Amino acid sequence: MLLSFLFIGERMINLKIKDRADYKWIALANTTLGVIMATIDSSIMLIALPDIFRGIKLNPLAPGNSFYLLWMILSFLIVSSVLVVSFGRLGDMFGRVKMYNLGFVIYTITSLFLTITWMHGTSAALYLVIMRVFQGVGAAFIMANSAAILTDAFPHHQRGLALGINNVAAISGSFIGLILGGLLGPIDWRLIFLVSVPFGIAGTLWAYFMLKDTKDTKSGGKIDWLGNVIFAIGLILLMIGITYGIEPYGNHTMGWTSPAVLVELISGAALMITFVIIENYIKQPMFRMHLFKIRAFTAGVLSSFLSAIARGGLMFMLIIWLQGIWLPEHGYSFSQTPLWAGIFMLPLTAGILLAGPVSGILSDKFGSRPFATAGMIGSAFSFILLDFLPINFNYLEFALILLLMGISMGFFASPNRAGVMNSLPPEDRGAGGGMNTTFQNSAQVLSIGIFFSLMIVGLAATLPTNLKNGLLQHGVPKTVALGIAHLPPVSVLFSAFLGYSPIKQLVKPSVFKSLSKHNQAILTGHSFFPSLISKPFSHGLGEAFAFAIIACLIAAAASWFRGKKYIHGKTD
């Protein structure tokens, strides 16, 4: 895909738009650049977080700082989830290219502002969270309108190829971001944001001069302000509730019984129900509820949502597995694990890149159903294989399973997106594509809540005993060991996620210095922390993978029941 993208870009340098045949490749190249940048930034922070926190001189594992840890990751996803439907609707009304170009401008300016932080501590962390919110606004404009621009530009018999390349770029971008974060973060954390600026400037100018709106794609109309406000507040409350549900509350390992979390979840759900009711009575609604009467659209959106839940959770579990356990046990220092976690996950990205364009071409000819369905069945089988792997696995086996997972995801993603966009009438492509993207982005936040909750349940069962016994065996006083053993499992999970060994931070310096040199070396060595969490992690991983398998199989069923090949306004 990368080679084809570079080839397309080279053709564009001296190209004058003569007809639709030329324009469609311009649209594909530019929108692919846009979505890959947006999705890289959705994940680049995951690997670079330790470098960011060291750079701004803030300990992410200190009490109260988990707020910044969570929101640096989630603010981008939540904002893009909330706004993408509205921005797609704005594209339908005023021109998709105009809204897409505006997104490129906002995204580029915000990426620059993210690099010029002069503060430290919590002030710097809050600044970064706020800037990530605005970066998410720009990304929402890009993601909401890119699929609609491509659907307008390409004839129906080539949309699978175009949307396939675009969607593969979006999915692979989230994994490429892991490697870039691992490479750039140790050099200077600001580089993870600065790297987007030159591409953003080039993409903005390129889009402004080369992309054009066609008159028949503008539907006009009014903005559904009431629906927008209710939807935004409701979705934000749900996502905040899910986010803080994995945080400890009182004596509980998680916050699902917290009154604040319950109020957020119940209020958010009530507002979303109200939103659905209102949208059925508004003349020009934000959510085009009548689109759900289209069988291919409804099946495609449902399967997108379920596959995104499985995929989002998978990325977090693999990062924790590699950074917190496997890499340290194989001699990698905790400072090296973020980069190598991204590198060792490359087979997953390779599989997506290989299968995406191929399945898109095939779906143009045979329809989306067989390939999307097979992709989800293959994903479920891959999760089963991962579940059977030992925690200290053989890497070749792990890599082959990741490759199979990537191929399966690629076979699903491209045909499914083409099926969704082909089912939409031209005047609703922005709103319909935005609705699909909202479900995908929301699913990623939901998957964090589900997978982390399942993992914490697994850790809580045996981790306290493992921690207590391991610390006692190496000279840590009983009172200290008991106190550490009763810390919330989420703290240990965040440590593994960040690639930190938390032992030296959990044991007070005065206590640590009183231990023998031999015990100090063992407690802070590569294998002590991974050996403590391996068995509890394995139990939680089994629960998480079981959920992912069920989600993939339901997605496969939804894909199959979408019906035969369907293109709005065409009879194939």
C-alpha positions as CSV (number, residue, x, y, z in Angstrom):
1,M,0.0,0.0,0.0
2,L,2.8,2.4,0.9
3,L,4.5,1.9,-2.6
4,S,1.2,2.5,-4.3
5,F,0.6,5.6,-2.3
6,L,4.0,7.0,-3.2
7,F,3.4,6.2,-6.8
8,I,0.1,8.0,-6.7
9,G,1.7,11.0,-5.0
10,E,4.5,11.2,-7.7
11,R,1.8,11.3,-10.4
12,M,0.1,14.2,-8.7
13,I,3.1,16.6,-8.8
14,N,2.6,17.7,-12.4
15,L,-1.0,16.5,-12.9
16,K,-3.7,18.8,-14.1
17,I,-7.3,17.7,-13.3
18,K,-8.7,16.8,-16.7
19,D,-11.5,14.4,-15.9
20,R,-12.9,12.2,-13.2
21,A,-10.3,9.5,-14.0
22,D,-7.5,11.8,-12.9
23,Y,-9.3,13.4,-10.0
24,K,-10.2,10.1,-8.2
25,W,-6.5,9.3,-7.7
26,I,-5.9,12.7,-6.3
27,A,-8.7,12.3,-3.9
28,L,-7.5,8.8,-2.9
29,A,-3.9,9.9,-2.3
30,N,-4.8,13.0,-0.2
31,T,-7.5,11.4,1.9
32,T,-5.3,8.4,2.6
33,L,-2.6,10.8,3.8
34,G,-5.2,12.5,6.0
35,V,-6.6,9.4,7.7
36,I,-3.3,7.8,8.2
37,M,-2.0,10.9,10.0
38,A,-5.2,11.1,12.1
39,T,-5.0,7.4,13.2
40,I,-1.2,7.5,13.8
41,D,-1.9,10.3,16.3
42,S,-4.6,8.3,18.0
43,S,-2.0,5.7,19.0
44,I,1.4,7.4,18.9
45,M,1.1,8.5,22.5
46,L,0.5,5.0,23.8
47,I,4.1,4.0,23.4
48,A,5.6,7.5,24.0
49,L,3.7,8.2,27.3
50,P,6.7,7.3,29.5
51,D,8.9,9.7,27.5
52,I,6.2,12.4,27.7
53,F,5.8,12.1,31.4
54,R,9.6,12.1,32.0
55,G,9.8,15.2,29.7
56,I,7.2,17.2,31.6
57,K,8.6,15.8,34.9
58,L,5.4,14.1,36.1
59,N,5.1,10.6,37.6
60,P,2.0,9.0,35.9
61,L,1.8,6.3,38.7
62,A,1.6,8.8,41.5
63,P,-1.9,9.2,43.2
64,G,-4.2,11.5,41.2
65,N,-2.0,11.4,38.1
66,S,-3.9,8.6,36.5
67,F,-6.4,11.3,35.3
68,Y,-3.8,12.7,33.0
69,L,-2.6,9.2,31.9
70,L,-6.2,8.3,30.9
71,W,-7.1,11.6,29.2
72,M,-4.0,12.0,27.2
73,I,-5.0,8.7,25.5
74,L,-8.8,9.1,25.5
75,S,-9.4,12.8,24.8
76,F,-8.5,12.4,21.2
77,L,-10.8,9.4,20.7
78,I,-13.7,10.8,22.7
79,V,-13.8,14.1,20.8
80,S,-13.5,12.5,17.4
81,S,-16.3,10.1,18.4
82,V,-18.6,12.8,19.5
83,L,-18.1,15.2,16.6
84,V,-17.6,13.0,13.6
85,V,-21.3,12.6,12.7
86,S,-22.0,16.3,13.0
87,F,-19.0,17.1,10.8
88,G,-20.1,14.6,8.3
89,R,-23.5,16.3,8.2
90,L,-21.8,19.7,7.7
91,G,-20.0,18.2,4.8
92,D,-23.3,17.1,3.3
93,M,-24.7,20.6,3.7
94,F,-21.8,22.9,2.8
95,G,-19.3,20.7,0.9
96,R,-17.3,17.7,2.0
97,V,-14.0,19.1,0.7
98,K,-14.4,22.4,2.5
99,M,-15.0,20.6,5.8
100,Y,-12.1,18.2,5.1
101,N,-9.7,21.1,4.4
102,L,-10.8,22.8,7.6
103,G,-9.9,19.7,9.5
104,F,-6.4,19.5,8.0
105,V,-5.8,23.2,9.0
106,I,-7.0,22.6,12.6
107,Y,-5.1,19.3,12.9
108,T,-1.8,20.9,11.7
109,I,-2.0,24.0,13.8
110,T,-2.8,21.9,16.9
111,S,0.0,19.5,16.3
112,L,2.4,22.4,16.2
113,F,1.0,23.8,19.5
114,L,1.5,20.4,21.1
115,T,5.2,20.7,20.6
116,I,5.7,24.1,22.3
117,T,4.8,23.2,25.8
118,W,7.0,25.3,28.2
119,M,5.4,24.1,31.4
120,H,6.1,21.1,33.7
121,G,4.1,18.9,36.0
122,T,0.3,18.9,36.1
123,S,0.1,22.2,34.2
124,A,1.9,20.8,31.2
125,A,-0.2,17.6,31.4
126,L,-3.4,19.6,31.4
127,Y,-2.2,21.7,28.5
128,L,-1.4,18.5,26.5
129,V,-4.9,17.1,27.2
130,I,-6.5,20.3,26.0
131,M,-4.5,20.4,22.8
132,R,-5.3,16.8,22.2
133,V,-9.0,17.7,22.4
134,F,-8.5,20.3,19.6
135,Q,-6.3,17.8,17.6
136,G,-9.3,15.4,17.9
137,V,-11.6,18.1,16.4
138,G,-9.3,18.4,13.3
139,A,-9.1,14.6,13.0
140,A,-13.0,14.4,13.2
141,F,-13.3,16.7,10.2
142,I,-10.9,14.6,8.3
143,M,-12.3,11.2,9.2
144,A,-16.0,12.3,8.8
145,N,-15.5,13.4,5.2
146,S,-12.8,11.3,3.6
147,A,-14.9,8.3,2.9
148,A,-17.7,10.5,1.4
149,I,-15.1,12.3,-0.8
150,L,-13.9,8.9,-2.1
151,T,-17.4,7.6,-2.7
152,D,-18.2,10.7,-4.7
153,A,-15.0,10.4,-6.7
154,F,-14.9,6.7,-7.6
155,P,-17.4,4.8,-9.7
156,H,-19.2,2.0,-7.8
157,H,-17.1,-0.8,-9.4
158,Q,-13.9,0.7,-8.0
159,R,-15.1,1.9,-4.6
160,G,-14.0,-1.3,-2.8
161,L,-10.4,-0.7,-3.9
162,A,-10.4,3.0,-3.0
163,L,-12.1,2.6,0.3
164,G,-10.1,-0.5,1.0
165,I,-6.8,1.4,0.7
166,N,-8.2,4.3,2.7
167,N,-9.5,2.0,5.5
168,V,-6.3,-0.1,5.6
169,A,-4.4,3.2,6.0
170,A,-6.7,4.1,8.9
171,I,-6.3,0.7,10.7
172,S,-2.6,0.3,10.0
173,G,-2.0,3.9,11.1
174,S,-2.9,3.0,14.7
175,F,-0.2,0.3,14.7
176,I,2.4,2.4,12.8
177,G,1.9,5.0,15.5
178,L,3.2,2.6,18.1
179,I,6.5,2.2,16.2
180,L,6.9,5.9,15.6
181,G,6.2,6.7,19.2
182,G,8.8,4.2,20.3
183,L,11.4,5.6,17.8
184,L,10.8,9.3,18.3
185,G,9.8,9.4,22.0
186,P,13.3,8.5,23.4
187,I,14.9,11.2,21.2
188,D,12.5,14.0,22.2
189,W,8.9,13.5,23.2
190,R,7.9,16.7,21.2
191,L,8.9,14.9,18.0
192,I,5.8,12.6,18.2
193,F,3.7,15.7,17.5
194,L,6.2,17.7,15.4
195,V,6.4,14.9,12.8
196,S,2.8,15.6,11.8
197,V,3.4,19.3,11.0
198,P,5.2,19.1,7.6
199,F,2.9,16.4,6.4
200,G,-0.1,18.5,7.6
201,I,1.1,21.6,5.8
202,A,1.7,19.7,2.6
203,G,-1.6,17.9,2.9
204,T,-3.5,21.1,3.6
205,L,-2.1,22.9,0.6
206,W,-2.6,19.9,-1.6
207,A,-6.2,19.4,-0.6
208,Y,-7.0,23.1,-0.9
209,F,-5.7,23.4,-4.5
210,M,-6.5,19.9,-5.8
211,L,-9.7,18.7,-4.2
212,K,-13.0,20.0,-5.5
213,D,-16.6,19.7,-4.3
214,T,-19.2,18.8,-6.9
215,K,-22.5,20.6,-6.9
216,D,-24.6,17.4,-6.7
217,T,-23.0,16.4,-3.4
218,K,-24.3,19.4,-1.4
219,S,-27.7,18.7,0.2
220,G,-28.1,22.1,2.0
221,G,-30.5,22.2,5.0
222,K,-30.2,23.2,8.6
223,I,-28.0,22.0,11.5
224,D,-29.9,20.0,14.1
225,W,-28.6,21.9,17.2
226,L,-30.8,20.2,19.7
227,G,-29.8,16.7,18.5
228,N,-26.1,17.7,18.4
229,V,-26.1,19.0,22.0
230,I,-28.0,16.0,23.4
231,F,-25.9,13.5,21.5
232,A,-22.6,15.2,22.5
233,I,-23.5,15.4,26.2
234,G,-24.9,11.9,26.3
235,L,-21.9,10.3,24.6
236,I,-19.4,12.2,26.6
237,L,-21.1,11.1,29.9
238,L,-21.1,7.5,28.8
239,M,-17.4,7.6,27.8
240,I,-16.4,9.4,31.0
241,G,-18.3,6.8,33.0
242,I,-16.7,3.9,31.2
243,T,-13.3,5.6,31.7
244,Y,-13.6,6.0,35.4
245,G,-15.3,2.7,35.8
246,I,-11.8,1.1,35.7
247,E,-10.4,3.4,38.4
248,P,-10.6,2.1,42.0
249,Y,-13.4,3.4,44.2
250,G,-13.1,3.2,48.0
251,N,-12.2,-0.4,48.9
252,H,-13.3,-1.7,45.5
253,T,-10.8,-2.6,42.8
254,M,-12.9,-0.7,40.2
255,G,-15.3,2.2,40.2
256,W,-18.5,0.6,38.6
257,T,-20.3,1.0,41.9
258,S,-19.2,4.6,42.4
259,P,-22.2,7.0,42.6
260,A,-20.5,9.4,40.2
261,V,-19.9,6.6,37.6
262,L,-23.4,5.3,38.0
263,V,-24.9,8.8,37.5
264,E,-22.7,9.4,34.4
265,L,-23.7,6.1,32.8
266,I,-27.4,6.3,33.6
267,S,-27.6,10.0,32.6
268,G,-25.7,9.3,29.4
269,A,-27.9,6.3,28.5
270,A,-31.0,8.4,29.2
271,L,-29.8,11.2,27.0
272,M,-29.0,8.8,24.2
273,I,-32.5,7.3,24.4
274,T,-33.9,10.8,24.3
275,F,-31.7,11.6,21.3
276,V,-33.0,8.6,19.3
277,I,-36.6,9.6,20.1
278,I,-36.1,13.2,19.1
279,E,-34.3,12.4,15.9
280,N,-37.4,10.5,14.6
281,Y,-39.4,13.7,14.8
282,I,-36.9,16.4,13.5
283,K,-37.2,17.2,9.8
284,Q,-33.4,17.5,9.3
285,P,-31.9,15.3,12.0
286,M,-28.3,14.9,12.8
287,F,-28.6,11.1,12.9
288,R,-30.4,9.9,9.8
289,M,-32.4,7.2,11.5
290,H,-34.0,6.2,8.2
291,L,-30.6,4.9,7.1
292,F,-31.0,2.0,9.5
293,K,-33.8,0.8,7.3
294,I,-31.1,-0.1,4.7
295,R,-30.1,-3.6,5.6
296,A,-26.6,-3.4,4.2
297,F,-25.9,-0.2,6.1
298,T,-27.2,-1.5,9.5
299,A,-25.4,-4.8,9.2
300,G,-22.2,-3.0,8.2
301,V,-22.3,-0.5,11.1
302,L,-23.0,-3.2,13.6
303,S,-20.2,-5.4,12.4
304,S,-17.9,-2.3,12.4
305,F,-18.8,-1.6,16.0
306,L,-18.1,-5.1,17.2
307,S,-14.9,-5.5,15.2
308,A,-13.6,-2.2,16.6
309,I,-14.3,-3.4,20.2
310,A,-12.3,-6.5,19.6
311,R,-9.5,-4.7,17.7
312,G,-9.2,-1.9,20.3
313,G,-8.9,-4.2,23.2
314,L,-6.4,-6.4,21.4
315,M,-4.0,-3.5,20.9
316,F,-3.9,-2.7,24.6
317,M,-3.6,-6.3,25.7
318,L,-0.7,-6.9,23.3
319,I,1.1,-3.8,24.5
320,I,0.7,-4.9,28.2
321,W,1.7,-8.5,27.3
322,L,4.9,-7.4,25.5
323,Q,6.0,-4.4,27.6
324,G,5.1,-5.7,31.0
325,I,6.0,-9.4,30.7
326,W,7.5,-11.0,27.6
327,L,10.1,-8.4,26.6
328,P,11.5,-7.9,30.2
329,E,11.7,-11.7,30.6
330,H,13.8,-11.9,27.4
331,G,16.3,-9.4,28.6
332,Y,15.0,-6.1,27.4
333,S,15.2,-3.2,29.9
334,F,12.0,-1.4,30.7
335,S,13.2,1.7,28.9
336,Q,13.5,-0.3,25.7
337,T,10.2,-2.2,25.8
338,P,8.0,0.5,24.3
339,L,9.9,0.6,21.0
340,W,10.3,-3.2,20.8
341,A,6.7,-3.8,21.5
342,G,5.8,-1.8,18.4
343,I,8.4,-3.7,16.4
344,F,7.3,-7.1,17.5
345,M,3.7,-6.2,16.5
346,L,4.7,-5.5,12.9
347,P,3.2,-8.8,11.6
348,L,-0.2,-7.6,12.5
349,T,0.3,-4.4,10.5
350,A,1.8,-6.4,7.6
351,G,-1.3,-8.6,7.5
352,I,-3.6,-5.7,7.3
353,L,-1.6,-4.0,4.5
354,L,-1.5,-7.2,2.5
355,A,-5.2,-8.2,2.8
356,G,-6.9,-4.8,2.7
357,P,-6.5,-3.7,-1.0
358,V,-6.9,-7.3,-2.2
359,S,-10.2,-7.8,-0.4
360,G,-11.3,-4.3,-1.6
361,I,-10.8,-5.3,-5.2
362,L,-12.5,-8.6,-4.7
363,S,-15.5,-7.0,-3.0
364,D,-16.0,-4.7,-6.0
365,K,-16.6,-7.8,-8.0
366,F,-18.3,-10.2,-5.7
367,G,-19.8,-8.0,-2.9
368,S,-18.8,-7.4,0.7
369,R,-20.6,-10.3,2.4
370,P,-18.2,-13.3,1.8
371,F,-15.0,-11.4,2.6
372,A,-16.2,-9.4,5.6
373,T,-17.8,-12.5,7.1
374,A,-14.7,-14.6,6.5
375,G,-12.5,-11.8,8.0
376,M,-14.4,-11.9,11.3
377,I,-14.4,-15.7,11.5
378,G,-10.6,-15.5,10.9
379,S,-10.3,-12.9,13.7
380,A,-12.2,-15.1,16.1
381,F,-10.0,-18.0,15.3
382,S,-6.9,-15.9,15.8
383,F,-8.1,-14.9,19.3
384,I,-8.6,-18.6,20.1
385,L,-5.0,-19.3,19.0
386,L,-3.7,-16.4,21.1
387,D,-5.6,-17.7,24.1
388,F,-3.8,-21.1,23.8
389,L,-0.3,-19.4,23.7
390,P,1.7,-19.6,26.9
391,I,2.5,-16.2,28.4
392,N,6.2,-16.9,27.7
393,F,5.5,-17.8,24.1
394,N,7.7,-18.7,21.1
395,Y,7.9,-15.5,19.0
396,L,7.6,-17.3,15.7
397,E,4.2,-18.7,16.7
398,F,3.1,-15.4,18.1
399,A,4.1,-13.6,14.9
400,L,2.3,-16.1,12.7
401,I,-0.9,-15.6,14.7
402,L,-0.6,-11.8,14.5
403,L,-0.1,-12.1,10.7
404,L,-3.3,-14.2,10.5
405,M,-5.1,-11.7,12.7
406,G,-3.9,-8.8,10.4
407,I,-5.0,-10.6,7.3
408,S,-8.4,-11.4,8.8
409,M,-8.9,-7.8,9.9
410,G,-7.8,-6.5,6.4
411,F,-10.3,-8.9,4.8
412,F,-13.1,-7.6,6.9
413,A,-12.3,-3.9,7.0
414,S,-12.1,-2.9,3.3
415,P,-15.2,-4.8,2.0
416,N,-17.3,-3.8,5.0
417,R,-16.6,-0.1,4.6
418,A,-17.2,-0.3,0.9
419,G,-20.5,-2.1,1.6
420,V,-21.6,0.6,4.1
421,M,-20.7,3.5,1.8
422,N,-22.2,1.9,-1.3
423,S,-25.5,1.5,0.5
424,L,-25.9,5.2,1.1
425,P,-27.7,7.7,-1.1
426,P,-25.4,10.5,-2.3
427,E,-26.9,13.2,-0.1
428,D,-26.4,11.2,3.1
429,R,-22.8,9.9,2.5
430,G,-21.2,12.4,4.9
431,A,-23.7,11.8,7.7
432,G,-23.8,8.0,7.1
433,G,-20.1,7.7,6.9
434,G,-19.8,9.8,10.1
435,M,-22.3,7.5,11.9
436,N,-20.2,4.5,11.0
437,T,-17.0,6.2,12.2
438,T,-18.7,7.3,15.4
439,F,-19.6,3.7,16.2
440,Q,-16.0,2.6,15.4
441,N,-14.4,5.3,17.6
442,S,-16.9,4.9,20.4
443,A,-16.2,1.1,20.4
444,Q,-12.5,1.7,21.0
445,V,-13.3,3.7,24.2
446,L,-15.8,1.0,25.2
447,S,-13.3,-1.7,24.5
448,I,-10.8,-0.1,26.9
449,G,-13.4,-0.2,29.7
450,I,-14.4,-3.8,28.9
451,F,-10.9,-5.3,28.4
452,F,-9.4,-3.4,31.4
453,S,-12.3,-4.4,33.6
454,L,-11.9,-8.1,32.6
455,M,-8.2,-7.9,33.1
456,I,-8.5,-6.3,36.5
457,V,-11.0,-9.0,37.6
458,G,-8.4,-11.6,36.6
459,L,-5.5,-9.7,38.4
460,A,-7.5,-9.1,41.6
461,A,-8.0,-12.9,42.1
462,T,-4.4,-13.8,42.6
463,L,-2.1,-10.7,42.3
464,P,-2.3,-9.6,45.9
465,T,-1.0,-13.0,47.1
466,N,1.7,-13.1,44.4
467,L,2.9,-9.6,45.3
468,K,3.0,-10.2,49.0
469,N,4.8,-13.6,48.8
470,G,7.3,-12.3,46.2
471,L,8.2,-9.2,48.3
472,L,8.5,-11.2,51.5
473,Q,10.8,-13.7,49.9
474,H,13.3,-10.9,49.1
475,G,13.4,-9.1,52.4
476,V,10.7,-6.5,52.2
477,P,9.1,-6.0,55.7
478,K,5.7,-7.7,56.1
479,T,3.8,-4.5,56.8
480,V,5.2,-2.9,53.6
481,A,4.6,-6.0,51.5
482,L,0.9,-6.2,52.7
483,G,0.4,-2.5,51.9
484,I,1.7,-3.0,48.4
485,A,-0.2,-6.2,47.9
486,H,-3.5,-4.4,48.6
487,L,-2.9,-1.6,46.1
488,P,-5.5,-1.4,43.2
489,P,-4.7,-3.8,40.4
490,V,-5.2,-1.0,37.9
491,S,-2.0,0.6,39.1
492,V,0.0,-2.6,38.3
493,L,-1.9,-2.8,35.0
494,F,-0.9,0.8,34.1
495,S,2.7,0.0,35.1
496,A,2.8,-2.9,32.6
497,F,1.1,-0.8,30.0
498,L,3.7,1.9,30.3
499,G,6.6,-0.5,30.4
500,Y,7.5,0.5,34.0
501,S,8.7,-1.8,36.7
502,P,6.8,-0.3,39.7
503,I,8.6,-2.1,42.5
504,K,11.2,0.7,43.2
505,Q,8.4,3.3,43.2
506,L,6.1,1.2,45.4
507,V,8.8,0.4,48.0
508,K,9.8,3.5,49.8
509,P,13.5,4.6,49.3
510,S,14.3,4.2,53.0
511,V,13.0,0.6,53.0
512,F,14.6,-0.2,49.6
513,K,18.0,1.0,50.8
514,S,17.7,-1.2,53.9
515,L,17.6,-4.3,51.7
516,S,20.7,-6.3,50.7
517,K,22.3,-5.5,47.3
518,H,21.3,-8.9,46.1
519,N,17.6,-8.4,46.9
520,Q,17.7,-4.9,45.5
521,A,19.0,-6.3,42.2
522,I,16.4,-9.0,42.1
523,L,13.4,-6.6,42.9
524,T,14.4,-4.2,40.1
525,G,15.6,-6.8,37.6
526,H,14.0,-7.8,34.3
527,S,12.2,-10.8,35.5
528,F,10.9,-10.2,39.1
529,F,7.8,-8.0,38.2
530,P,6.9,-10.0,35.1
531,S,7.1,-13.3,37.1
532,L,4.7,-11.8,39.6
533,I,2.0,-10.8,37.2
534,S,2.3,-13.6,34.6
535,K,-0.2,-16.0,36.1
536,P,-2.8,-13.3,37.1
537,F,-2.4,-11.7,33.7
538,S,-2.9,-15.0,31.9
539,H,-6.2,-15.5,33.8
540,G,-7.4,-12.0,32.9
541,L,-6.2,-12.4,29.3
542,G,-8.4,-15.5,28.9
543,E,-11.5,-13.6,30.0
544,A,-10.7,-10.7,27.7
545,F,-10.0,-13.0,24.7
546,A,-13.2,-14.9,25.3
547,F,-15.2,-11.6,25.0
548,A,-13.3,-10.7,21.8
549,I,-14.1,-14.1,20.3
550,I,-17.8,-13.6,21.0
551,A,-17.7,-10.1,19.5
552,C,-16.0,-11.3,16.3
553,L,-18.5,-14.1,15.8
554,I,-21.5,-11.8,16.3
555,A,-19.9,-9.4,13.8
556,A,-19.5,-12.3,11.3
557,A,-23.2,-13.1,11.7
558,A,-24.1,-9.5,11.1
559,S,-21.9,-9.4,8.0
560,W,-23.5,-12.5,6.6
561,F,-27.0,-11.2,7.1
562,R,-26.3,-7.9,5.2
563,G,-27.6,-9.6,2.1
564,K,-26.2,-9.8,-1.4
565,K,-24.2,-7.1,-3.1
566,Y,-26.1,-3.8,-2.8
567,I,-25.3,-0.4,-4.3
568,H,-27.8,2.4,-3.7
569,G,-29.5,3.3,-7.0
570,K,-28.0,0.3,-8.8
571,T,-29.3,-3.1,-9.5
572,D,-26.5,-5.7,-9.7
